Amino acid sequence: MNKEQFVNKLKVIVKPYIQDEEAFKSLNEQTDFINDLQINSANLVDVVLDIEDEFDIVIDNESMEKMLSVGAAIEIIETKLSEK
């Protein structure tokens, strides 16, 4: 799976939680979940759970704390998939 495919899957996952539609339209690897999309921390946990379900992976607390941007999420997902 390439970066663009990851970004597209993440768009579907985060869409229900976003507060800033304009930032969502230009979502890319540099997009920050909290600052750009205005996803609150409680909903960010939901995003992580949805990512776990979508990719059939387990994201530990340390990784969860680092998952603040689209790029960081992709790196963590790729790492967890490679560990399977």
Phi and psi in degrees as GROMACS dihedral restraints (atoms count N, CA, C in turn):
[ dihedral_restraints ]
;  ai    aj    ak    al  type     phi  dphi    fc
    3     4     5     6     1   -91.4    20    10
    4     5     6     7     1   173.5    20    10
    6     7     8     9     1   -58.8    20    10
    7     8     9    10     1   -41.1    20    10
    9    10    11    12     1   -62.7    20    10
   10    11    12    13     1   -39.1    20    10
   12    13    14    15     1   -66.1    20    10
   13    14    15    16     1   -39.8    20    10
   15    16    17    18     1   -62.1    20    10
   16    17    18    19     1   -46.3    20    10
   18    19    20    21     1   -58.7    20    10
   19    20    21    22     1   -43.5    20    10
   21    22    23    24     1   -64.0    20    10
   22    23    24    25     1   -40.2    20    10
   24    25    26    27     1   -66.6    20    10
   25    26    27    28     1   -40.1    20    10
   27    28    29    30     1   -66.4    20    10
   28    29    30    31     1   -34.2    20    10
   30    31    32    33     1   -58.0    20    10
   31    32    33    34     1   -45.1    20    10
   33    34    35    36     1   -63.4    20    10
   34    35    36    37     1   -40.7    20    10
   36    37    38    39     1   -68.3    20    10
   37    38    39    40     1   -44.4    20    10
   39    40    41    42     1   -83.7    20    10
   40    41    42    43     1   -17.2    20    10
   42    43    44    45     1   -48.8    20    10
   43    44    45    46     1   -45.5    20    10
   45    46    47    48     1   -66.0    20    10
   46    47    48    49     1   -16.4    20    10
   48    49    50    51     1  -105.1    20    10
   49    50    51    52     1    -9.3    20    10
   51    52    53    54     1   -72.8    20    10
   52    53    54    55     1   152.7    20    10
   54    55    56    57     1  -114.8    20    10
   55    56    57    58     1   -16.3    20    10
   57    58    59    60     1  -118.2    20    10
   58    59    60    61     1    98.7    20    10
   60    61    62    63     1   -63.2    20    10
   61    62    63    64     1   -37.5    20    10
   63    64    65    66     1   -63.6    20    10
   64    65    66    67     1   -45.5    20    10
   66    67    68    69     1   -64.1    20    10
   67    68    69    70     1   -35.8    20    10
   69    70    71    72     1   -64.0    20    10
   70    71    72    73     1   -38.5    20    10
   72    73    74    75     1   -61.3    20    10
   73    74    75    76     1   -31.1    20    10
   75    76    77    78     1  -106.2    20    10
   76    77    78    79     1    23.7    20    10
   78    79    80    81     1   -54.2    20    10
   79    80    81    82     1   131.0    20    10
   81    82    83    84     1  -148.7    20    10
   82    83    84    85     1  -172.2    20    10
   84    85    86    87     1   -63.1    20    10
   85    86    87    88     1   -24.7    20    10
   87    88    89    90     1   -86.7    20    10
   88    89    90    91     1    -8.4    20    10
   90    91    92    93     1   -63.3    20    10
   91    92    93    94     1   128.5    20    10
   93    94    95    96     1   -93.6    20    10
   94    95    96    97     1   130.2    20    10
   96    97    98    99     1   -62.3    20    10
   97    98    99   100     1   -42.0    20    10
   99   100   101   102     1   -84.5    20    10
  100   101   102   103     1   -52.7    20    10
  102   103   104   105     1   -73.9    20    10
  103   104   105   106     1   -40.6    20    10
  105   106   107   108     1   -87.3    20    10
  106   107   108   109     1   -50.9    20    10
  108   109   110   111     1   -87.9    20    10
  109   110   111   112     1   -10.5    20    10
  111   112   113   114     1    58.3    20    10
  112   113   114   115     1    40.6    20    10
  114   115   116   117     1   -83.4    20    10
  115   116   117   118     1   125.9    20    10
  117   118   119   120     1   -76.2    20    10
  118   119   120   121     1   165.1    20    10
  120   121   122   123     1   -62.9    20    10
  121   122   123   124     1   -33.6    20    10
  123   124   125   126     1   -65.4    20    10
  124   125   126   127     1   -42.8    20    10
  126   127   128   129     1   -70.8    20    10
  127   128   129   130     1   -27.1    20    10
  129   130   131   132     1   -63.5    20    10
  130   131   132   133     1   -34.7    20    10
  132   133   134   135     1   -63.2    20    10
  133   134   135   136     1   -41.5    20    10
  135   136   137   138     1   -62.0    20    10
  136   137   138   139     1   -39.7    20    10
  138   139   140   141     1   -60.2    20    10
  139   140   141   142     1   -45.9    20    10
  141   142   143   144     1   -61.6    20    10
  142   143   144   145     1   -42.9    20    10
  144   145   146   147     1   -62.8    20    10
  145   146   147   148     1   -40.4    20    10
  147   148   149   150     1   -65.3    20    10
  148   149   150   151     1   -38.2    20    10
  150   151   152   153     1   -63.3    20    10
  151   152   153   154     1   -44.0    20    10
  153   154   155   156     1   -57.6    20    10
  154   155   156   157     1   -44.7    20    10
  156   157   158   159     1   -65.3    20    10
  157   158   159   160     1   -46.7    20    10
  159   160   161   162     1   -61.6    20    10
  160   161   162   163     1   -42.1    20    10
  162   163   164   165     1  -102.6    20    10
  163   164   165   166     1     0.8    20    10
  165   166   167   168     1    54.2    20    10
  166   167   168   169     1    52.8    20    10
  168   169   170   171     1  -130.9    20    10
  169   170   171   172     1   167.4    20    10
  171   172   173   174     1  -116.7    20    10
  172   173   174   175     1   126.9    20    10
  174   175   176   177     1  -107.2    20    10
  175   176   177   178     1   116.9    20    10
  177   178   179   180     1   -75.0    20    10
  178   179   180   181     1   167.2    20    10
  180   181   182   183     1   -59.4    20    10
  181   182   183   184     1   -39.8    20    10
  183   184   185   186     1   -61.2    20    10
  184   185   186   187     1   -44.5    20    10
  186   187   188   189     1   -67.2    20    10
  187   188   189   190     1   -38.2    20    10
  189   190   191   192     1   -60.5    20    10
  190   191   192   193     1   -40.0    20    10
  192   193   194   195     1   -64.9    20    10
  193   194   195   196     1   -27.3    20    10
  195   196   197   198     1   -86.7    20    10
  196   197   198   199     1   -12.7    20    10
  198   199   200   201     1   -85.5    20    10
  199   200   201   202     1    70.5    20    10
  201   202   203   204     1  -105.6    20    10
  202   203   204   205     1   -14.2    20    10
  204   205   206   207     1  -132.1    20    10
  205   206   207   208     1   166.9    20    10
  207   208   209   210     1   -61.3    20    10
  208   209   210   211     1   -44.0    20    10
  210   211   212   213     1   -60.8    20    10
  211   212   213   214     1   -43.6    20    10
  213   214   215   216     1   -64.2    20    10
  214   215   216   217     1   -39.5    20    10
  216   217   218   219     1   -62.5    20    10
  217   218   219   220     1   -43.6    20    10
  219   220   221   222     1   -62.0    20    10
  220   221   222   223     1   -44.7    20    10
  222   223   224   225     1   -59.4    20    10
  223   224   225   226     1   -44.8    20    10
  225   226   227   228     1   -66.0    20    10
  226   227   228   229     1   -43.3    20    10
  228   229   230   231     1   -61.8    20    10
  229   230   231   232     1   -45.2    20    10
  231   232   233   234     1   -60.8    20    10
  232   233   234   235     1   -42.0    20    10
  234   235   236   237     1   -63.1    20    10
  235   236   237   238     1   -46.3    20    10
  237   238   239   240     1   -66.0    20    10
  238   239   240   241     1   -38.3    20    10
  240   241   242   243     1   -66.0    20    10
  241   242   243   244     1   -36.6    20    10
  243   244   245   246     1   -71.4    20    10
  244   245   246   247     1   -21.1    20    10
  246   247   248   249     1   -82.2    20    10
  247   248   249   250     1   -12.1    20    10
